[in-house]
């Protein structure tokens, strides 16, 4: 079975109210979808993110001409070749070819992968806590309250973008609203050093509902992560930007993280992503996927989590949650799945088992104009 046609769909949405984290304020959200069809009429979707002009030129001038006529049974070889040109584009191709293989076998992606351990996977509501407004704390608290009222039982909130005193005021107020009933993760986006991170220690000690502290330090400082993990009273998480599974190995061998947070968009290819999950399990490390930048890649994170062996024998806590973007982002609506009581029911149909919203894809099509 050979690849006959590839369509691309760059999507763009300018945020009416910009929001952000310690890395800065975002003015827009983007998404790049590809749709591959074979000579037997079987199709599959893939997704990636990057600067849209770069992706568009890369796909149309190099990747699509390379892919036309290739056998879908050469997925790993194809992904390895495209990886040399553009890692994230390779991931999109990997997803689409995986879906085509599942549909060719008339099974779901999960069944292609060996089957699910569970039908539902928990998600946590993920927030970008900062805005350009002086009352950013009030806006943040209102957004979190709305998600909790919608049934989310776990949330992740940003720190590290303001002074420690201001961030601690925000989180202390939030904790007084959550009454310890909602689990909370804090994400500093690599903003601190060890001593700054430890300025949170007395508060972390006082709060029993914390899930983890995410990326307090620059991720390259593996030994420092190990030192901090020895002192910190809550679990440490990180690794969302790491592309190669082997780059996680020092974190495992140096006991530097409690949770890794790989992103199926950033690890090159969905096959490598799943190999990484197995590797983490063999080191006894928990996995809570970063899945902020796309509905389709998040679905693949959910599939992989559904097919992952439990990390613990504790039944209520046996699978780690996947990130769910709780901010203003129309691309969340690309797929017809929504959390119910903080969980996603994994679709069972052939391939990904869901149809992408074509009207939404048309509506948000990028017009080719420059943006920054
Ligand atoms: Mg993060």
Boltz pocket constraint, residues with backbone or C-beta under 6 A from the ligand:
constraints:
  - pocket:
      binder: B
      contacts: [[A, 187], [A, 189], [A, 214], [A, 215], [A, 240], [A, 290]]
      max_distance: 6.0
